[in-house]
Amino acid sequence: MSLSKFHGGSSSSSTTACAACKYQRKKCTEHCILARYFPQEKQNQFLNAHKLFGVSNITKFIKGVEECQRDIAMNNLIFHANARARDPVWGVCKIMLDLKHQIACTQAELNLVHHQNLAMCQTIALQQQFGCYSYGDLLEQGDEYLNIDGHVHQK
């Protein structure tokens, strides 16, 4: 796999260094393990990851992960680094807490809707059992009906 594939797919002989190699001021080879995850245009992501983990630790980390799992692992590492850059105190924990809160609120809303649905079903069952109807149904059933002021009206 050529390095040019990681740098926008250009086939020119002069390739630019990935963000990691550029930061370290070294030549980026086609065997650069970080080029895939930190192309030149993603320098901010590299700087976030470098600040949190360091180049050496990132390299050790990626070499310790099976090749088929590297994309997922590096996406996770980059996500954590970016979250820490946005929120230096809480980092990714803030995102997790916000999501847990959102799930709890949604669950409470769902429980409320279930209770309302159950109450509506029970009301309908009682109406059918005792022959109770809504005001609109009464209007349609008979020729006469009483309105709110107690007067009898004809249809």
C-alpha positions as CSV (number, residue, x, y, z in Angstrom):
1,M,0.0,0.0,0.0
2,S,1.5,3.3,-1.0
3,L,1.8,6.3,1.2
4,S,0.0,8.4,-1.4
5,K,-3.2,6.6,-0.6
6,F,-3.1,8.1,2.9
7,H,-2.5,11.6,1.5
8,G,-5.5,12.2,-0.6
9,G,-4.9,9.5,-3.1
10,S,-2.6,11.5,-5.3
11,S,-0.2,9.5,-7.4
12,S,2.5,12.2,-7.6
13,S,6.0,11.1,-6.6
14,S,6.3,13.9,-4.0
15,T,4.2,13.1,-1.0
16,T,3.7,15.2,2.1
17,A,4.5,13.9,5.5
18,C,1.7,12.8,7.8
19,A,0.9,15.0,10.8
20,A,2.9,12.8,13.1
21,C,6.1,12.8,10.9
22,K,5.7,16.5,10.2
23,Y,5.6,17.2,13.9
24,Q,8.6,15.1,14.5
25,R,10.3,16.6,11.5
26,K,11.1,13.3,9.9
27,K,10.5,11.8,6.5
28,C,7.2,9.9,6.3
29,T,7.7,6.6,4.6
30,E,5.1,4.3,3.1
31,H,5.5,2.1,6.2
32,C,4.6,4.9,8.6
33,I,2.1,3.3,11.0
34,L,0.6,6.7,11.9
35,A,0.0,8.1,8.4
36,R,-3.3,6.3,8.0
37,Y,-4.7,7.9,11.2
38,F,-3.1,11.3,11.1
39,P,-2.9,12.6,7.5
40,Q,-1.5,16.1,7.1
41,E,-4.9,17.7,7.1
42,K,-5.7,16.2,10.5
43,Q,-2.9,17.9,12.4
44,N,-5.2,19.1,15.2
45,Q,-6.3,15.6,15.9
46,F,-2.7,14.5,16.0
47,L,-1.8,17.4,18.4
48,N,-4.6,16.4,20.7
49,A,-3.5,12.8,20.7
50,H,0.1,13.7,21.1
51,K,-0.7,16.0,24.1
52,L,-2.7,13.3,25.9
53,F,-0.7,10.2,25.0
54,G,2.6,11.1,23.3
55,V,3.9,9.7,20.0
56,S,5.8,6.9,21.6
57,N,2.8,5.6,23.5
58,I,0.5,6.0,20.5
59,T,3.0,3.9,18.4
60,K,3.3,1.3,21.1
61,F,-0.4,1.2,21.5
62,I,-1.1,0.7,17.8
63,K,1.6,-2.0,17.4
64,G,0.0,-3.9,20.3
65,V,-3.4,-4.0,18.6
66,E,-4.3,-6.7,16.0
67,E,-4.3,-5.3,12.5
68,C,-8.0,-5.9,12.0
69,Q,-8.8,-3.9,15.2
70,R,-6.5,-0.9,14.6
71,D,-9.0,1.4,12.9
72,I,-11.5,1.0,15.7
73,A,-8.7,1.4,18.4
74,M,-7.3,4.5,16.8
75,N,-10.7,6.1,16.2
76,N,-11.3,5.5,19.9
77,L,-7.9,7.0,20.9
78,I,-8.6,10.0,18.7
79,F,-12.1,10.4,20.1
80,H,-10.7,10.4,23.7
81,A,-8.0,12.9,22.8
82,N,-10.4,15.3,21.1
83,A,-12.8,15.0,24.0
84,R,-10.0,15.8,26.5
85,A,-9.0,18.8,24.3
86,R,-12.6,20.1,24.4
87,D,-13.0,19.5,28.1
88,P,-9.7,19.2,29.9
89,V,-11.3,18.2,33.3
90,W,-14.0,15.7,32.3
91,G,-13.0,14.6,28.8
92,V,-14.9,11.7,27.5
93,C,-16.6,11.2,30.9
94,K,-18.6,14.3,30.4
95,I,-20.0,12.9,27.1
96,M,-20.8,9.6,28.9
97,L,-22.6,11.4,31.8
98,D,-24.6,13.6,29.3
99,L,-25.6,10.5,27.4
100,K,-26.6,8.6,30.6
101,H,-28.7,11.7,31.6
102,Q,-30.4,11.8,28.2
103,I,-31.1,8.0,28.4
104,A,-32.7,8.5,31.9
105,C,-34.8,11.4,30.7
106,T,-36.0,9.4,27.6
107,Q,-36.7,6.4,29.8
108,A,-38.8,8.5,32.2
109,E,-40.7,10.0,29.2
110,L,-41.3,6.5,27.8
111,N,-42.6,5.3,31.2
112,L,-45.0,8.3,31.3
113,V,-46.3,7.5,27.8
114,H,-46.7,3.8,28.8
115,H,-48.7,4.8,31.9
116,Q,-50.9,7.2,29.8
117,N,-51.5,4.5,27.3
118,L,-52.4,2.0,30.0
119,A,-54.8,4.6,31.6
120,M,-56.4,5.2,28.2
121,C,-56.9,1.5,27.5
122,Q,-58.4,1.0,30.9
123,T,-60.8,4.0,30.4
124,I,-61.9,2.6,27.0
125,A,-62.4,-0.9,28.5
126,L,-64.6,0.6,31.3
127,Q,-66.6,2.7,28.8
128,Q,-67.2,-0.4,26.7
129,Q,-68.1,-2.5,29.7
130,F,-70.6,-0.1,31.2
131,G,-71.9,1.4,27.9
132,C,-70.4,4.9,28.7
133,Y,-69.7,7.0,25.7
134,S,-68.1,10.2,25.0
135,Y,-70.1,13.4,24.4
136,G,-69.5,13.1,20.6
137,D,-70.8,9.5,20.6
138,L,-73.9,10.6,22.5
139,L,-74.6,13.2,19.9
140,E,-74.6,10.7,17.1
141,Q,-76.7,8.1,18.9
142,G,-80.0,9.8,19.7
143,D,-82.4,12.3,18.2
144,E,-82.4,14.3,21.4
145,Y,-79.6,15.4,23.7
146,L,-79.0,17.7,26.6
147,N,-76.4,20.4,26.2
148,I,-74.4,22.0,29.1
149,D,-77.1,24.4,30.0
150,G,-79.6,21.6,30.5
151,H,-81.9,22.3,27.5
152,V,-83.1,19.5,25.3
153,H,-82.2,19.8,21.7
154,Q,-83.3,17.9,18.6
155,K,-81.0,16.8,15.8
